[in-house]
């Protein structure tokens, strides 16, 4: 019995028998198109009686069948012209299904290879990373659609693009047609630092339509640079109702860790987050995504510079980070260029919003190096002007208060940002925080962007409490304020009802002045 993955050019025009599953049936104005899967590969096959007439009308989507057909080549990919087709009897079908599962598990095994740089954190995370890679490979080789959701900043995009560059070649190889990478894969940025319910409704709506129209399996959802917190639970639980697989690659604080697990783990198929192993957020999502990409596809290209870029954007520091940057330096990306590129990606992501924008983003990440450098040269000049203008406004309107142990810096968002224009308040607070910190190198600084129903926070490393601790205390004392939020230890945001604005502001400032 021939296998699809064993076909080669010597087989062209020869006739073989195959056992396979019918994944899809599509009638054209000419032949009937059957998408077949034998556990090793998916292949497009045709049956023809006369133009527009359904061939083998007794066959149905989802059936396991034995076919006899002649091998052809079209546009560089093999196809089979079906001559005979019959459903497998119960004994043969049982054996075929068992073999299908066995082959899928074999193909799903990730590449357990050395990391780009040596790191205790990564070594501790290796089993978790291999589990994530295995779930992704299993989805590819079992023809399960992949939806990759990532945070809409440079680190999130870095994780997403690294994974994408590993996944797409395997999807194309698995299905043997160029269009497969659009049919079996979708990527989307997420503005919120968690998987919003609005996003899951949109993703599920499209997925359920595809499941009903084309017989697709429930998708695999990859959450990158988000997904670890209790805020993600509602969306993840809804995915599981519809049979979706979910894996998470994150580095944000996930809440209380008990036995290497957090609240979302009950509903995840695989999860990697440095906090689960007692580490911090230094190993950002772009680093984790790049290393997992190499476990998915050991022949992935154009990703070794991505960890340095992501670490630059997230201001990660450490010995391993320095080693990643040395790799980027060797291929011509010095620290100044990495910083400019990171700013340009944040700028571009602000205007791309929820679009996938695969071609544009790929070029910005170096698929076309000439275009990348042209875009950096073009965009960074404009970004500098925007930063200069925004910081001038921030310095004029900011309030700086000596809170005792720390300097408290506050900006009212509406006074210093223009709606719909870059930089947004989160970015501007970061710039303002850096300015005040540089002016007062011996003082810890807490900077706040104040909105009607949110507060954006940036805090110096010397501050001995975290954003999550502030959120917990506010939630306990103002339970009616619908307070939520998250982020990193010293950078994050707090959301609340607009009606709770005065209470939240009063309690927060009392808390900060109390130090």
Helices and strands as residue ranges (DSSP letters): G 4-6, G 9-11, E 15-27, E 32-37, E 42-47, E 64-74, E 77-87, H 90-108, H 120-141, E 146-151, H 154-175, H 180-183, E 185-190, H 197-214, E 220-224, G 230-232, H 233-241, E 245-249, G 263-267, E 270-272, G 274-277, H 285-296, H 306-314, H 319-330, H 335-352, H 358-364, H 369-397, E 399-402, E 406-412, H 413-416, H 425-439, E 444-450, E 454-459, H 467-477, G 479-481, E 484-487, E 491-495, G 498-500, H 501-513
